[in-house]
Amino acid sequence: MLQSLAIIVTDAREIVTDQRGRCQEALALPAGTSALSLLLSQLAQAGVQKTVILTLHGVGDLGLGLRNGLNGMELCLRALPTPNAGRLIDAVSVDEISEVRGDVFIFTENLNIDFSLIERLVRSSDRNLVVVGKAHSHRSFRLLKNKALRLTAILPQSSVSGRNVSADLSPIGVYKFSSELLRSVARSRRRRCNDDLEFFEAALGRQAYEMHVVHGGTTARREG
């Protein structure tokens, strides 16, 4: 059984563009280094045992050059047969998490991530963490927290008003969840519409699993 698993949901077409060097300046990465290969090496350095890459629009040549510097971390590539807007739901499949008894780290955006953030997630005693940043209007949903940084509610974009702006946060696409919580959500997947908003509705309904938010710090969004 695995004690740690990372799941990365990505669009292979964007990564190919990145590997050709078109986005290196925006990411401040060395030439020929993609955000994905950097993230893989960081996960391996943090001690994650296995990473599964779920790709939209097929795998193609994505695996070429990604297996260097993994320090023994197992790497699997799988194509998503029916891509949809719910990348978090796509990541939480019974097949991907069935062998995990510890923590699952999920990445649903192509990000240039500071290694300190991954270390914080790995070392944190909290098992269910959502990395957040300041909310932006283009996000489909937002999160509310209490003073203890516990996630208390989700807000569809249309329901946000000025009175809750101070507590208004947006997930940036980085998560740490216990495998037990993910299995409980995955079991009800067939009855859901497969979007990330409904994932949080299902997760918040499981009172045995508290979720907390953590600020992303220096995490930078990839510009495609």
C-alpha positions, 0 to 999 in steps of 0.5 A, a space after each residue: 500500500 502507498 502512503 503518498 500519491 500525487 495526481 496531476 490533471 493536465 492538458 498534454 497540448 499545453 505541456 507540449 507548447 511549454 516544452 517547446 520553450 514558448 512559455 519559459 520566460 513567463 515561468 522563469 524556468 530554464 530553457 527546456 524545462 517544463 512546469 510539469 517536469 519541475 513539479 515531478 522532480 519537486 514531488 520526488 524530492 519531497 518523498 512522494 512515492 507515486 505520481 499519476 498524470 491524467 491527461 486531457 486529449 490523449 497522452 501523445 509524447 508527453 512521457 518523453 523526458 519526464 522520467 529523469 530525476 525522479 529518485 525512484 518515484 513511480 510515474 504513470 500516465 493515463 488518458 482521460 476518456 471523457 474530459 469535462 470541466 470537473 478536473 478534481 472529480 476526474 482525479 478522484 477515481 476509485 482506480 487511482 486511489 484504491 492502493 493509497 492508505 495515506 495522503 493524496 496530493 492533487 494538482 488540477 492546473 499547470 502551475 509553477 510551484 515553489 518547493 516550500 509549498 509542497 514541503 508545507 503540504 507534506 509536513 502538515 498534520 492536517 490531512 485535508 487542505 485546499 490551497 487558496 489565493 485571493 478570489 478572482 472573478 473568472 473562478 467558478 466557485 469560491 470558499 469561505 473559512 472561519 478563524 481556525 482556517 477551517 473550510 466552512 462553505 462554498 459559494 457559486 460565483 453568482 452568489 458572492 457579494 461585497 459583504 463577504 469579500 474579506 473571507 472570500 478565497 479561491 482554490 488555485 488547483 492544489 490540494 492535499 486530501 486523505 485517501 479515506 475522504 476521497 474514497 467516500 466521495 468517489 463512491 458517490 461519483 456516479 450520482 453526481 454531475 462531475 464538477 468541482 463545485 459538487 466535489 466540495 458539496 460532497 466533501 463538506 457533507 462528510 463531518 468526519 473529515 474536516 477541511 482547512 485552507 492554506 494560502 499559496 504564498 509564492 505559487 505562480 499561475 502558469 500563463 498558457 
